[in-house]
């Protein structure tokens, strides 16, 4: 099994499975599509990291790994279909007899955004919400990019930033960012850039609720 020495861990594994799928855990009966797995890796890397339990059905039934190629597909997803490429660690757990479960773990990336390369070649950043991989809000992505390029600081806030921050605080949760530009008589592009800067500074945050992202003032 790709030189993985299976270790005993049935009790630990069953404890994980009892938790169900959540923000940092996903069940995979089998791995066949590297691009789809890249979305999971992107989502975990852009949030708090996570693990794939390979050989476990969606309902938590342990089926065991059917094909050792699953490891190679995950590696392919991390190396070929994640931008930048990600590092995944693997452990094999022996349950009983010849039943094995592979746990593929990925850490939170220090350099977000991590993109997944879609079948059409388009790169999209994903974000883990509960047990789903959600396409990240474009301004979340821009905020991550700013964190590593502009190194924004709250000391750099200008007049419009304060006005926008106050507006968000008074209207939050806000799901229509265009209203900021309309109500404050500002250009849409200027508001988008300001919101991304505020998010990069950790002053505002995006939360996924009811099928969409909402903008609110971040808890300090």
Phi, psi and omega per residue, in radians:
X1 nan 1.188 -3.111
X2 0.844 0.760 3.105
X3 1.108 0.271 3.069
X4 -1.455 2.187 3.085
X5 -1.520 1.979 -3.120
X6 -1.128 2.335 3.141
X7 -2.009 2.751 3.116
X8 -1.325 2.290 -3.133
X9 -2.913 0.529 -3.088
X10 -1.028 -0.718 -3.094
X11 -1.149 -0.828 3.141
X12 -1.081 -0.779 -3.115
X13 -1.073 -0.750 3.136
X14 -1.179 -0.537 3.059
X15 -1.135 -0.743 3.100
X16 -1.097 -0.819 -3.095
X17 -1.089 -0.625 3.128
X18 -1.089 -0.415 3.111
X19 -1.274 -0.349 -3.076
X20 1.341 -3.101 3.071
X21 -1.361 2.393 -3.124
X22 -2.657 -2.850 -3.011
X23 -1.006 -0.595 -3.083
X24 -2.037 0.324 -3.112
X25 -2.602 2.394 3.132
X26 -2.439 2.478 3.099
X27 -1.704 2.426 3.082
X28 -2.347 2.010 3.107
X29 -1.116 -0.725 3.105
X30 -2.730 2.790 -3.134
X31 -2.003 2.092 -3.115
X32 -2.311 -0.370 -3.054
X33 -2.123 1.856 -3.083
X34 -1.110 -0.609 -3.117
X35 -1.168 -0.682 3.104
X36 -1.154 -0.692 3.111
X37 -1.154 -0.570 3.101
X38 -1.049 -0.581 3.099
X39 -1.132 -0.733 3.112
X40 -1.117 -0.758 3.140
X41 -1.115 -0.737 3.089
X42 -1.054 -0.803 -3.107
X43 -1.089 -0.776 3.114
X44 -1.131 -0.813 -3.082
X45 -1.111 -0.570 -3.127
X46 -1.460 -0.121 3.120
X47 -1.977 -1.834 -3.059
X48 -2.162 0.347 -3.050
X49 1.408 3.079 3.136
X50 3.074 -3.068 -3.113
X51 -2.443 2.540 3.026
X52 -1.811 2.208 3.055
X53 -1.711 1.773 -3.046
X54 -1.589 2.199 -3.061
X55 1.849 0.192 3.124
X56 -2.113 2.229 -3.136
X57 -1.306 2.872 -3.110
X58 -1.005 -0.520 -3.124
X59 -1.514 0.102 3.088
X60 1.583 -0.005 3.112
X61 -1.275 2.297 3.130
X62 -1.459 1.940 3.134
X63 -1.729 -0.403 -3.088
X64 1.521 2.719 3.132
X65 -1.253 2.218 -3.110
X66 -1.615 -0.441 -3.036
X67 -2.525 2.164 -3.135
X68 -1.159 -0.242 3.110
X69 -1.148 -0.283 3.134
X70 -0.938 -0.677 -3.141
X71 -1.094 -0.761 -3.114
X72 -1.161 -0.608 3.125
X73 -1.163 -0.712 3.099
X74 -1.115 -0.749 3.109
X75 -1.092 -0.705 3.097
X76 -1.083 -0.732 3.113
X77 -1.055 -0.751 -3.088
X78 -1.240 -0.635 -3.033
X79 -1.595 -0.666 -3.036
X80 -1.736 -0.521 -3.011
X81 -2.032 0.162 2.976
X82 -1.979 2.397 3.093
X83 -2.221 2.007 -0.072
X84 -1.260 2.892 3.128
X85 -1.036 2.552 -3.090
X86 -2.016 2.754 3.103
X87 -1.796 2.257 3.136
X88 -2.098 2.371 3.083
X89 -1.857 2.609 -3.070
X90 -2.191 2.503 2.965
X91 -2.384 2.470 3.099
X92 -1.918 2.273 -3.136
X93 -1.978 2.295 3.095
X94 -1.594 2.159 -3.111
X95 -1.627 -1.106 3.082
X96 -2.831 2.554 -3.126
X97 0.989 -2.214 3.126
X98 -1.783 0.323 3.136
X99 -1.510 2.131 3.123
X100 -2.226 2.581 3.018
X101 -2.146 2.337 3.107
X102 -1.795 2.302 3.091
X103 -1.895 2.037 3.108
X104 -1.803 2.105 -3.047
X105 -2.022 2.467 3.089
X106 -2.311 2.435 -3.130
X107 -1.531 2.802 2.992
X108 -1.076 2.341 -3.100
X109 -1.318 2.456 3.051
X110 -1.440 -0.182 -3.107
X111 -2.281 1.301 3.061
X112 -1.396 2.664 0.108
X113 -1.474 2.648 2.953
X114 -1.827 2.116 -3.084
X115 -1.705 2.667 2.956
X116 -1.880 2.354 3.124
X117 -1.470 2.035 -3.100
X118 -1.369 2.877 -3.124
X119 -0.974 -0.526 -3.139
X120 -1.519 0.095 3.129
X121 1.591 -0.190 3.126
X122 -1.234 2.478 3.116
X123 -1.771 2.236 -3.123
X124 -2.296 2.376 3.101
X125 -1.602 2.340 3.133
X126 -1.937 2.825 -3.073
X127 -2.454 2.332 -3.068
X128 -1.477 2.156 3.093
X129 -2.244 1.992 -3.061
X130 0.951 -2.067 -3.128
X131 -1.884 0.425 -3.104
X132 -2.131 2.647 2.998
X133 -1.772 1.938 -3.052
X134 -1.884 2.410 3.036
X135 -1.076 2.179 -3.090
X136 -1.134 2.572 3.076
X137 -1.070 2.412 -3.116
X138 -0.938 -0.612 -3.137
X139 -1.353 -0.419 2.972
X140 -1.111 -0.796 -3.132
X141 -1.078 -0.762 3.135
X142 -1.123 -0.633 3.113
X143 -1.118 -0.749 3.101
X144 -1.061 -0.722 3.139
X145 -1.114 -0.705 3.138
X146 -1.124 -0.607 -3.123
X147 -1.051 -0.447 -3.090
X148 -1.898 -0.048 3.132
X149 -2.042 -0.951 -3.091
X150 -1.479 -0.354 -3.015
X151 0.820 1.052 -3.047
X152 -1.110 2.618 3.108
X153 -2.337 2.530 3.118
X154 -1.045 -0.385 3.118
X155 -1.200 -0.250 -3.130
X156 -1.625 0.160 -3.135
X157 -1.142 2.416 3.093
X158 -2.009 3.069 -3.103
X159 -0.816 -0.941 -3.129
X160 -1.047 -0.586 3.137
X161 -1.100 -0.761 3.130
X162 -1.121 -0.735 -3.136
X163 -1.108 -0.725 -3.139
X164 -1.193 -0.703 3.123
X165 -1.100 -0.750 3.115
X166 -1.129 -0.678 3.133
X167 -1.102 -0.804 3.138
X168 -1.067 -0.725 -3.141
X169 -1.095 -0.604 -3.090
X170 -1.436 -0.398 -3.067
X171 -1.900 -0.195 -3.022
X172 -1.043 2.562 -0.049
X173 -1.318 2.430 -3.026
X174 -1.997 2.147 -3.138
X175 -1.947 0.002 3.094
X176 -2.165 1.587 -3.068
X177 -1.153 -0.431 3.116
X178 -1.065 -0.464 3.123
X179 -1.090 -0.515 3.128
X180 -1.065 -0.852 -3.120
X181 -1.119 -0.734 -3.107
X182 -1.145 -0.848 -3.056
X183 -1.277 -0.522 -3.125
X184 -1.716 0.020 3.114
X185 1.006 0.874 3.126
X186 -2.091 2.772 3.100
X187 -1.212 2.485 -3.131
X188 -1.016 -0.779 -3.120
X189 -1.087 -0.674 -3.131
X190 -1.159 -0.677 3.122
X191 -1.186 -0.751 3.109
X192 -1.006 -0.794 -3.113
X193 -1.162 -0.679 -3.142
X194 -1.173 -0.749 3.133
X195 -1.099 -0.726 3.100
X196 -1.083 -0.700 3.117
X197 -1.148 -0.743 3.123
X198 -1.107 -0.674 3.103
X199 -1.180 -0.680 3.126
X200 -1.120 -0.555 3.112
X201 -1.392 -0.169 -3.110
X202 1.426 0.311 -3.119
X203 -1.569 -0.493 3.041
X204 -2.241 2.806 -3.088
X205 -2.489 2.753 3.067
X206 -1.871 2.325 3.053
X207 -2.206 2.420 -3.108
X208 -1.634 2.032 -3.122
X209 -2.468 2.414 3.032
X210 1.006 0.548 3.081
X211 1.537 0.136 3.102
X212 -2.673 2.858 3.101
X213 -1.497 2.436 3.061
X214 -2.086 2.578 -3.108
X215 -1.828 2.351 3.128
X216 -2.628 2.889 3.098
X217 -1.246 2.326 -3.094
X218 -1.250 2.546 3.075
X219 -1.280 2.335 -3.113
X220 -1.739 nan nan
